[in-house]
Amino acid sequence: MHTYAISKTIHSEDIKRLRKMLGLTQREFASFVGVSHKTVERWESIGEPITGPITTIVRILWEQPGLAEYYSVPEASFPMRLWYMHRSEICTLIDVDEMKRVVRIRNYTNRIQYRAFGINEAPTFNEYLEFLESRCFPRSGDKMKIRLQELGIPFYDPLLIIEKTQGIMAEDEFWIRIEK
């Protein structure tokens, strides 16, 4: 069994100081650490030691305060946002303006193979279109028309297909959520 150099308890002042250092409201901090707003209120007001997983989270955030910014999701700046997911993990956030043919991404994983565009941090609009098509059944083939009919789609359009299928492929656990 391993022993870790992390205190088993923290105090309300520790949480309040960390939250303020990160520039987060109680509600934002609660969302970030995965608890209710009322829990953060209670933590910050009780005079007793606080235990549990929050002690480790607080220690990590004191050492790496940039993690809060790294994991924050920016406001959508384009008309459409795609969330490229692996199971329940957000891998890449893809903001798209189709009219202007502009794409911006933000990766939330260091695992290159889990990123929508691999090592490419600034994909072109054409690379975005190729990515969409890679998450669909093949454009050609004898069963393509049957699949389109099953989905209720009149023609091959990767975005429409992904809206219906979430870009789920049989051979992996990646999927896409679209917000417009």
C-alpha positions as CSV (number, residue, x, y, z in Angstrom):
1,M,0.0,0.0,0.0
2,H,1.3,3.4,-0.9
3,T,1.4,6.5,1.3
4,Y,0.9,9.9,-0.2
5,A,2.2,13.2,0.9
6,I,-1.2,14.8,0.9
7,S,-3.0,15.9,4.0
8,K,-6.2,14.0,4.8
9,T,-7.9,17.2,5.9
10,I,-8.2,20.8,4.8
11,H,-9.9,23.8,6.4
12,S,-12.6,26.2,5.1
13,E,-10.0,29.0,4.7
14,D,-8.0,26.7,2.3
15,I,-10.9,26.2,0.0
16,K,-12.0,29.9,0.1
17,R,-8.4,31.0,-0.6
18,L,-7.9,28.6,-3.5
19,R,-11.3,29.5,-5.0
20,K,-10.4,33.2,-4.9
21,M,-6.9,32.6,-6.3
22,L,-8.6,30.7,-9.2
23,G,-11.0,33.6,-9.7
24,L,-14.0,31.4,-9.4
25,T,-17.4,32.0,-7.7
26,Q,-18.7,29.4,-5.3
27,R,-21.0,28.1,-8.0
28,E,-18.1,27.9,-10.6
29,F,-15.8,26.1,-8.1
30,A,-18.6,23.7,-7.3
31,S,-19.1,22.9,-10.9
32,F,-15.3,22.4,-11.4
33,V,-14.8,20.0,-8.5
34,G,-18.1,18.1,-9.1
35,V,-20.1,19.0,-6.1
36,S,-23.2,21.2,-5.3
37,H,-23.1,24.9,-4.7
38,K,-24.4,24.2,-1.2
39,T,-21.5,21.9,-0.5
40,V,-19.0,24.6,-1.3
41,E,-21.0,27.1,0.9
42,R,-20.8,24.5,3.8
43,W,-17.1,23.8,3.3
44,E,-16.4,27.5,3.4
45,S,-18.4,28.2,6.5
46,I,-17.7,25.2,8.8
47,G,-15.0,25.4,11.4
48,E,-14.3,21.7,11.3
49,P,-11.7,19.9,9.2
50,I,-12.9,18.9,5.7
51,T,-12.1,15.4,4.5
52,G,-12.5,13.4,1.3
53,P,-11.4,13.6,-2.3
54,I,-11.5,17.4,-2.2
55,T,-8.3,17.4,-0.1
56,T,-6.4,15.9,-3.0
57,I,-8.1,18.2,-5.6
58,V,-7.2,21.3,-3.5
59,R,-3.6,20.1,-3.2
60,I,-3.3,19.5,-7.0
61,L,-4.9,22.9,-7.8
62,W,-2.5,24.7,-5.4
63,E,0.4,23.1,-7.3
64,Q,-1.1,23.5,-10.7
65,P,-3.6,26.4,-10.7
66,G,-3.5,26.5,-14.5
67,L,-5.6,23.3,-14.6
68,A,-8.8,25.3,-13.9
69,E,-8.2,27.4,-17.0
70,Y,-7.1,24.4,-19.1
71,Y,-10.4,22.6,-18.4
72,S,-12.6,25.6,-18.7
73,V,-14.9,25.6,-21.8
74,P,-15.0,29.0,-23.5
75,E,-18.2,30.6,-24.7
76,A,-19.1,29.6,-28.2
77,S,-17.9,32.2,-30.6
78,F,-19.2,30.6,-33.8
79,P,-22.7,29.4,-34.8
80,M,-22.0,25.7,-34.3
81,R,-20.1,23.7,-31.7
82,L,-19.1,20.0,-31.9
83,W,-18.0,18.1,-28.9
84,Y,-15.7,15.2,-29.9
85,M,-16.0,12.7,-27.1
86,H,-14.5,9.3,-26.1
87,R,-17.0,7.6,-23.9
88,S,-17.8,10.5,-21.4
89,E,-14.5,12.3,-21.8
90,I,-14.4,15.6,-23.8
91,C,-11.5,15.2,-26.2
92,T,-11.8,18.2,-28.6
93,L,-14.1,21.1,-28.8
94,I,-14.7,22.2,-32.4
95,D,-16.3,25.6,-33.1
96,V,-17.4,26.2,-36.7
97,D,-18.7,29.0,-38.8
98,E,-19.8,27.2,-42.0
99,M,-20.7,30.5,-43.8
100,K,-17.2,31.9,-43.3
101,R,-15.6,28.5,-43.6
102,V,-13.7,28.9,-40.3
103,V,-12.8,26.3,-37.6
104,R,-11.4,26.7,-34.2
105,I,-10.5,23.9,-31.9
106,R,-9.5,23.3,-28.3
107,N,-8.2,20.0,-27.2
108,Y,-8.8,18.7,-23.7
109,T,-6.5,15.7,-23.8
110,N,-2.8,15.2,-24.2
111,R,-3.5,11.8,-25.9
112,I,-2.9,12.6,-29.6
113,Q,-4.9,9.6,-30.8
114,Y,-7.9,10.9,-28.9
115,R,-7.9,14.4,-30.5
116,A,-10.2,15.1,-33.4
117,F,-7.3,16.3,-35.5
118,G,-4.3,14.6,-33.9
119,I,-1.3,16.9,-33.6
120,N,-3.0,19.5,-35.9
121,E,-3.9,22.5,-33.6
122,A,-5.3,24.7,-36.4
123,P,-7.3,22.6,-38.9
124,T,-8.5,24.1,-42.1
125,F,-12.2,24.0,-43.1
126,N,-11.4,21.3,-45.6
127,E,-9.7,19.2,-42.9
128,Y,-12.8,19.7,-40.7
129,L,-14.9,18.4,-43.6
130,E,-12.6,15.4,-44.0
131,F,-12.9,14.8,-40.2
132,L,-16.7,14.8,-40.5
133,E,-16.7,12.3,-43.3
134,S,-14.3,10.1,-41.4
135,R,-17.0,9.7,-38.8
136,C,-19.6,8.5,-41.3
137,F,-20.2,5.4,-43.4
138,P,-18.5,5.5,-46.8
139,R,-19.7,7.9,-49.4
140,S,-19.7,5.2,-52.0
141,G,-21.0,1.7,-51.8
142,D,-24.0,-0.3,-52.7
143,K,-25.7,0.1,-49.3
144,M,-25.2,3.9,-49.0
145,K,-28.7,4.7,-50.4
146,I,-30.3,2.2,-48.1
147,R,-28.5,3.8,-45.1
148,L,-29.5,7.3,-46.1
149,Q,-33.2,6.2,-46.4
150,E,-33.0,4.5,-43.0
151,L,-31.8,7.8,-41.5
152,G,-34.3,9.9,-43.4
153,I,-31.6,11.9,-45.2
154,P,-32.2,12.7,-48.9
155,F,-28.5,12.9,-49.9
156,Y,-25.0,12.2,-48.5
157,D,-24.1,15.0,-46.1
158,P,-21.7,14.1,-43.3
159,L,-23.1,16.8,-40.9
160,L,-26.6,15.5,-41.3
161,I,-25.4,11.9,-40.9
162,I,-23.6,12.8,-37.7
163,E,-26.7,14.7,-36.4
164,K,-28.6,11.4,-36.8
165,T,-25.8,8.9,-35.7
166,Q,-23.6,11.1,-33.4
167,G,-20.7,9.9,-35.6
168,I,-20.6,6.6,-33.7
169,M,-18.5,4.0,-35.5
170,A,-18.7,0.3,-34.8
171,E,-14.9,0.0,-34.2
172,D,-14.4,2.7,-31.6
173,E,-16.0,4.5,-28.6
174,F,-15.8,8.0,-30.0
175,W,-18.9,10.1,-30.7
176,I,-19.9,13.7,-31.5
177,R,-22.5,16.0,-29.9
178,I,-23.6,19.0,-32.1
179,E,-24.8,22.3,-30.7
180,K,-26.2,24.9,-33.0
